[in-house]
Amino acid sequence: MVDLNFDRDRPEAILDLTRVPELRDWTRENGSLRIGAGVSYTRLIGELGDALPGLALAARTVGSPQIRNRGTIGGNLGAASPAGDCHPPLLAARAEVELASVRGARRVPVREFFVAPKQSVLAEDELIAAVHVEPARGPQQFSKIGTRNAMVIAACSFALSIDQEAKRVGTGIGSAGPTPLVASEAEAFLEGALEAAGAWEDVARLGEADAARFGELVASAARPIDDVRSTAAYRVHALGVLARRALAWSGVAG
């Protein structure tokens, strides 16, 4: 719609896919959730908020109620914007994107989906059919910073997922690089810190020094630029703050 409004694109036809059941519904498959690309943010919040709290938190920050009623995860992924609100929690949860065409279907880890600003591995004859993601098995958080609290493109955003069963940490960074990013060093550090503290079952036992180091590693993973929404320096600083807050909200550190 942005491209249409700015006269950057004039497609010969526009298809309404909202009546395709495989796109508009979600199901449970082998312990995982298959969320059709046409499931709206509103339905995600209302129907999957308990199973995917990080993704639901992100969905609540998208636009107005009217936009959340029509907007979808598939649309967010298709745009492949570095600022997409759903991208960080999908990265943190290690989701997979189901792509389909007349040639068949394939699943791509979301961590391999984004290749450049507003570009993905999606081929010209493919559409995004669904997202596959495991229900949360521990704390999940998402937050973003913008010029106001609602209906704003993020200056930066951060998502955290702590899988207490698999003993695995996931992160996702938005609006701080050419694509949505993962803070791999921060993930490995926090996994080691939780293991060393024997804190996987009681994450509140992690110390303040570890939380501070985690924030530093998240900030160092960013590759931001100066633009109309923020300076690069502010984005780096803010991501460190968001990372430490995510730990506190998850019960890991005060």
HUZI-V379342 format. One record per pair of residues at least 24 apart in sequence whose C-alpha atoms are under 10 Angstrom apart, sorted by sequence separation. I is the first residue (numbers start at 0). J is the second residue. D is the distance in Angstrom with one decimal. If there is no record, write none. Layout:
I:J:D
I:J:D
This chain:
40:64:9.2
41:65:9.2
43:67:9.5
60:84:7.6
61:85:8.8
73:97:9.9
86:110:9.5
98:122:8.9
100:124:5.9
101:125:8.1
104:128:8.7
106:130:8.8
107:131:9.8
136:160:8.7
137:161:5.4
138:162:7.4
157:181:9.6
166:190:7.0
167:191:9.7
188:212:8.4
189:213:6.6
214:238:7.3
215:239:5.7
217:241:9.2
218:242:8.2
41:66:9.0
42:67:8.7
59:84:9.5
60:85:9.5
96:121:9.9
99:124:8.4
100:125:4.7
106:131:8.6
135:160:7.8
136:161:7.4
137:162:5.0
138:163:8.3
157:182:10.0
161:186:9.5
166:191:9.7
168:193:9.7
188:213:7.0
214:239:4.2
215:240:8.9
217:242:6.7
40:66:8.4
41:67:5.3
42:68:7.8
57:83:9.4
58:84:7.1
98:124:9.9
99:125:5.3
100:126:6.6
135:161:8.3
136:162:5.1
137:163:5.4
160:186:9.6
167:193:9.7
187:213:9.6
213:239:8.0
214:240:6.6
216:242:9.2
217:243:9.3
39:66:9.1
40:67:4.9
41:68:5.3
42:69:9.9
57:84:5.7
58:85:6.7
86:113:9.7
98:125:6.2
99:126:5.5
100:127:9.1
135:162:7.0
136:163:6.0
137:164:7.8
159:186:9.3
166:193:8.6
185:212:8.2
186:213:8.2
189:216:9.9
212:239:9.1
214:241:7.7
215:242:8.6
39:67:6.4
40:68:6.4
41:69:8.2
43:71:8.9
56:84:9.5
57:85:5.8
97:125:9.9
98:126:5.7
99:127:6.5
100:128:9.3
134:162:9.8
135:163:9.2
136:164:6.4
137:165:9.8
161:189:9.4
162:190:9.9
166:194:8.3
185:213:5.5
188:216:8.4
211:239:8.1
214:242:5.1
215:243:9.0
39:68:5.8
40:69:7.5
41:70:8.4
42:71:9.4
43:72:9.0
56:85:9.1
57:86:8.9
97:126:8.6
98:127:4.7
99:128:6.1
135:164:9.8
136:165:8.4
137:166:9.6
139:168:9.9
141:170:9.7
143:172:9.6
161:190:8.9
184:213:8.8
185:214:7.8
210:239:9.8
211:240:9.0
213:242:7.2
214:243:5.4
38:68:9.4
39:69:5.8
40:70:6.1
41:71:8.8
54:84:8.8
55:85:8.8
57:87:8.5
58:88:10.0
97:127:6.0
98:128:5.5
99:129:9.1
136:166:9.7
137:167:9.9
139:169:9.2
140:170:9.6
141:171:9.0
143:173:8.4
144:174:9.8
163:193:9.9
185:215:8.2
186:216:8.8
212:242:10.0
213:243:7.2
214:244:8.9
38:69:8.7
39:70:5.5
40:71:5.6
54:85:6.3
57:88:7.4
96:127:7.1
97:128:5.5
98:129:7.3
137:168:9.8
139:170:9.7
141:172:9.8
143:174:9.3
182:213:9.6
185:216:5.0
186:217:8.6
211:242:8.8
212:243:9.0
214:245:9.5
37:69:8.8
38:70:8.2
39:71:4.4
40:72:7.1
53:85:9.0
54:86:8.8
56:88:8.9
57:89:9.9
81:113:8.7
96:128:7.8
97:129:5.0
98:130:9.0
167:199:9.3
184:216:6.4
185:217:5.6
210:242:8.3
211:243:6.6
214:246:9.2
37:70:8.1
38:71:5.6
39:72:7.0
54:87:8.5
55:88:9.0
76:109:9.3
79:112:8.7
80:113:8.9
96:129:6.1
97:130:5.8
166:199:6.7
183:216:8.7
184:217:7.8
185:218:9.1
210:243:5.9
213:246:9.0
37:71:5.6
38:72:7.0
39:73:9.0
53:87:9.0
54:88:5.4
79:113:6.6
81:115:8.7
82:116:9.7
83:117:9.8
95:129:8.6
96:130:4.7
97:131:7.2
165:199:9.6
166:200:9.4
182:216:7.2
183:217:8.4
185:219:9.0
209:243:9.6
210:244:9.1
36:71:6.5
37:72:7.1
38:73:8.0
39:74:9.5
53:88:5.7
54:89:7.0
79:114:8.9
80:115:9.0
81:116:6.4
82:117:9.6
95:130:5.7
96:131:6.3
163:198:9.4
164:199:8.3
182:217:5.4
184:219:9.2
185:220:8.3
210:245:9.7
211:246:9.9
35:71:9.1
36:72:5.9
37:73:6.2
38:74:9.8
52:88:9.2
53:89:8.5
76:112:8.8
77:113:9.9
79:115:8.4
80:116:6.3
81:117:7.0
94:130:6.7
95:131:5.0
96:132:8.9
163:199:5.7
164:200:8.6
181:217:8.5
182:218:8.3
184:220:8.0
207:243:9.3
210:246:7.0
35:72:8.4
36:73:4.1
37:74:7.8
51:88:9.1
54:91:9.7
76:113:8.8
79:116:7.1
80:117:4.7
81:118:9.5
94:131:5.6
95:132:6.5
162:199:8.6
163:200:6.5
180:217:10.0
182:219:8.1
183:220:7.9
210:247:8.6
34:72:8.6
35:73:7.7
36:74:7.3
51:89:9.8
53:91:8.8
54:92:9.0
78:116:9.5
79:117:4.4
80:118:7.8
93:131:9.1
94:132:4.6
95:133:9.7
161:199:8.8
163:201:9.2
182:220:5.3
34:73:9.2
36:75:9.3
53:92:8.6
78:117:5.9
79:118:5.7
80:119:9.5
92:131:9.9
93:132:7.1
94:133:7.4
163:202:8.8
181:220:7.3
182:221:7.9
36:76:9.0
77:117:8.4
78:118:7.6
79:119:6.3
92:132:6.8
93:133:8.4
180:220:7.7
181:221:8.7
207:247:9.8
36:77:9.6
51:92:9.0
76:117:9.3
77:118:8.5
78:119:8.6
79:120:9.8
89:130:8.9
92:133:7.3
161:202:9.2
180:221:7.3
205:246:9.5
210:251:8.0
211:252:9.5
76:118:9.7
77:119:7.8
79:121:9.9
89:131:9.5
92:134:8.7
179:221:9.4
180:222:8.7
209:251:9.8
210:252:6.4
76:119:8.5
89:132:7.8
92:135:7.9
175:218:9.4
179:222:9.9
203:246:9.2
209:252:8.7
210:253:8.8
77:121:8.1
176:220:9.1
177:221:9.6
178:222:9.2
202:246:9.2
203:247:8.6
207:251:9.1
208:252:9.4
40:85:9.6
76:121:9.8
172:217:8.3
175:220:9.0
176:221:6.1
177:222:7.3
178:223:9.9
205:250:9.1
206:251:8.1
207:252:6.1
171:217:9.2
172:218:9.3
175:221:5.5
176:222:4.4
177:223:7.6
203:249:8.3
204:250:8.8
205:251:5.8
206:252:6.3
207:253:7.2
92:139:8.7
170:217:8.4
174:221:9.0
175:222:5.6
176:223:4.7
177:224:8.8
202:249:8.1
203:250:5.1
204:251:6.7
205:252:6.0
206:253:8.6
23:71:9.5
91:139:8.7
172:220:8.6
173:221:8.9
174:222:9.2
175:223:4.3
176:224:7.2
202:250:6.3
203:251:4.2
204:252:7.5
205:253:9.3
77:126:8.3
91:140:9.5
172:221:7.5
174:223:7.4
175:224:7.2
201:250:8.6
202:251:4.8
203:252:5.9
77:127:7.2
91:141:9.7
173:223:9.8
174:224:9.3
175:225:9.7
201:251:8.2
202:252:8.0
203:253:8.3
22:73:9.0
76:127:8.0
88:139:8.2
17:69:9.7
88:140:7.9
199:251:9.7
73:126:8.9
74:127:8.4
88:141:6.8
198:251:8.7
73:127:6.1
76:130:9.6
87:141:7.9
88:142:9.8
174:228:9.6
175:229:9.8
72:127:9.6
73:128:7.5
87:142:9.6
174:229:9.7
176:231:9.5
73:129:7.0
85:141:9.4
175:231:7.7
72:129:8.6
73:130:7.8
84:141:9.2
185:242:9.7
72:130:8.1
84:142:9.3
176:234:9.9
193:251:9.1
84:143:8.4
118:177:9.8
119:178:9.4
175:234:6.6
36:96:9.3
116:176:8.6
117:177:8.5
118:178:8.5
157:217:9.0
174:234:8.4
175:235:7.8
33:94:10.0
36:97:8.9
82:143:10.0
110:171:9.4
115:176:9.6
116:177:5.1
117:178:7.6
32:94:9.7
33:95:9.5
34:96:9.7
35:97:9.1
36:98:9.9
115:177:6.0
116:178:5.5
137:199:9.5
31:94:9.8
33:96:9.6
34:97:9.7
114:177:8.7
115:178:5.8
116:179:8.9
137:200:9.3
175:238:8.7
33:97:9.1
113:177:9.3
114:178:6.9
115:179:9.3
138:202:9.4
113:178:6.2
114:179:9.4
137:202:9.7
173:238:9.5
91:157:9.2
92:158:9.1
112:178:9.8
113:179:7.2
155:221:9.7
172:238:8.1
91:158:6.2
92:159:8.2
93:160:9.3
112:179:9.8
113:180:9.1
84:152:8.3
88:156:9.8
90:158:8.2
91:159:5.8
92:160:6.1
155:223:9.1
83:152:8.2
84:153:7.7
87:156:7.4
88:157:7.9
89:158:8.6
90:159:9.1
91:160:5.5
92:161:8.7
110:179:8.7
154:223:9.9
82:152:6.7
83:153:8.3
86:156:9.7
87:157:6.2
88:158:5.1
89:159:9.9
90:160:9.3
91:161:8.7
92:162:8.7
109:179:9.9
110:180:8.1
172:242:9.8
82:153:6.2
84:155:9.6
86:157:9.6
87:158:5.3
88:159:6.9
89:160:9.6
110:181:7.8
81:153:9.6
82:154:7.9
84:156:7.6
86:158:8.9
87:159:8.2
88:160:7.6
154:226:9.2
170:242:9.2
82:155:7.4
83:156:9.2
84:157:9.3
85:158:9.4
154:227:9.2
155:228:9.2
81:155:9.5
82:156:7.9
84:158:9.7
154:228:5.6
155:229:8.6
92:167:9.8
93:168:9.9
153:228:7.9
154:229:5.8
92:168:8.7
93:169:7.2
152:228:8.2
153:229:9.4
154:230:8.8
155:231:9.9
91:168:7.6
92:169:6.1
93:170:9.0
151:228:9.9
154:231:9.6
91:169:4.0
92:170:7.8
93:171:9.5
155:233:9.2
156:234:9.0
90:169:7.2
91:170:4.1
92:171:8.7
154:233:9.0
155:234:6.0
89:169:9.4
90:170:6.5
91:171:5.0
154:234:6.9
155:235:8.7
157:237:9.6
51:132:8.7
60:141:9.7
88:169:8.6
89:170:9.0
90:171:5.2
91:172:8.8
156:237:8.7
157:238:6.8
50:132:10.0
51:133:8.3
52:134:8.9
53:135:8.4
60:142:8.7
87:169:9.5
88:170:7.4
89:171:7.5
90:172:8.3
146:228:7.6
155:237:7.5
156:238:7.1
157:239:9.4
159:241:9.8
50:133:8.5
51:134:5.7
52:135:7.4
56:139:9.1
57:140:8.8
58:141:9.8
60:143:8.4
87:170:7.0
88:171:6.0
90:173:10.0
145:228:7.6
146:229:9.1
154:237:9.1
155:238:7.0
157:240:9.8
158:241:8.7
159:242:7.8
50:134:4.9
51:135:5.7
55:139:9.9
56:140:7.3
57:141:6.1
66:150:9.5
87:171:3.8
88:172:8.6
145:229:8.7
154:238:10.0
157:241:6.5
158:242:8.0
49:134:8.6
50:135:5.8
51:136:9.4
52:137:9.9
53:138:8.4
54:139:8.5
55:140:9.4
56:141:6.0
57:142:7.2
86:171:7.3
87:172:5.3
88:173:9.6
144:229:9.9
156:241:7.7
157:242:6.8
160:245:9.3
161:246:9.5
49:135:8.4
50:136:8.7
52:138:8.2
53:139:4.8
54:140:8.4
55:141:8.8
56:142:7.7
57:143:8.5
63:149:7.7
64:150:9.8
85:171:9.7
86:172:8.1
87:173:5.9
155:241:9.2
156:242:9.5
159:245:6.6
160:246:9.7
47:134:9.0
51:138:9.8
52:139:6.1
53:140:4.9
54:141:7.6
62:149:6.7
63:150:6.1
86:173:7.1
87:174:9.7
158:245:7.6
159:246:8.0
51:139:7.9
52:140:7.2
53:141:5.5
60:148:8.3
61:149:7.7
62:150:4.1
63:151:9.8
84:172:9.7
85:173:9.1
157:245:8.2
161:249:8.5
51:140:9.9
52:141:8.7
53:142:9.1
60:149:6.5
61:150:6.4
62:151:6.9
84:173:7.2
90:179:8.2
91:180:9.7
160:249:9.0
36:126:9.1
37:127:9.2
59:149:9.3
60:150:7.2
61:151:7.9
62:152:8.7
82:172:9.0
83:173:6.9
84:174:9.1
90:180:7.9
91:181:7.6
144:234:9.0
159:249:8.8
161:251:9.9
36:127:6.2
37:128:8.1
38:129:9.0
60:151:8.3
61:152:8.6
81:172:8.8
82:173:5.2
83:174:7.8
90:181:6.9
91:182:9.4
35:127:8.7
36:128:5.3
37:129:8.0
60:152:9.4
61:153:9.9
81:173:5.8
82:174:4.4
86:178:9.6
87:179:6.7
35:128:6.0
36:129:4.5
60:153:9.5
80:173:8.9
81:174:5.1
82:175:8.0
86:179:6.6
87:180:7.6
144:237:7.9
34:128:8.7
35:129:4.2
36:130:6.7
80:174:8.4
81:175:7.4
82:176:9.0
85:179:10.0
86:180:8.9
87:181:8.1
143:237:9.2
144:238:9.1
33:128:9.6
34:129:5.3
35:130:6.5
81:176:6.8
82:177:9.4
83:178:9.6
84:179:9.7
91:186:9.6
143:238:8.9
33:129:6.3
34:130:5.2
35:131:8.8
81:177:6.1
82:178:8.2
83:179:8.0
142:238:9.8
32:129:9.7
33:130:5.7
34:131:6.3
80:177:8.6
81:178:4.5
82:179:7.3
144:241:8.7
32:130:7.9
33:131:4.6
34:132:8.0
80:178:7.0
81:179:4.9
143:241:7.7
32:131:5.6
33:132:6.8
57:156:9.4
79:178:7.8
80:179:7.8
81:180:8.4
142:241:6.9
31:131:6.7
32:132:5.3
33:133:8.8
57:157:9.7
79:179:8.5
141:241:8.7
142:242:9.1
31:132:5.8
32:133:5.9
57:158:8.7
140:241:10.0
141:242:9.4
30:132:9.3
31:133:4.5
32:134:6.9
56:158:9.6
140:242:9.5
142:244:9.0
28:131:8.9
30:133:6.9
31:134:6.5
141:244:9.8
142:245:7.8
25:129:8.6
27:131:9.4
28:132:9.9
29:133:9.6
30:134:8.0
54:158:8.8
140:244:9.2
141:245:7.2
22:127:8.8
23:128:9.4
24:129:9.3
25:130:9.3
26:131:9.7
27:132:9.8
28:133:9.6
53:158:7.0
140:245:5.9
22:128:5.9
23:129:9.1
25:131:9.7
27:133:9.4
53:159:7.6
139:245:8.3
140:246:8.4
21:128:7.5
22:129:6.7
27:134:9.7
53:160:7.5
138:245:9.4
139:246:9.4
140:247:9.9
141:248:9.8
21:129:8.2
52:160:9.6
138:246:9.1
140:248:7.4
139:248:8.9
140:249:7.0
138:248:8.6
139:249:6.9
138:249:5.4
137:249:8.7
138:250:8.1
138:251:9.3
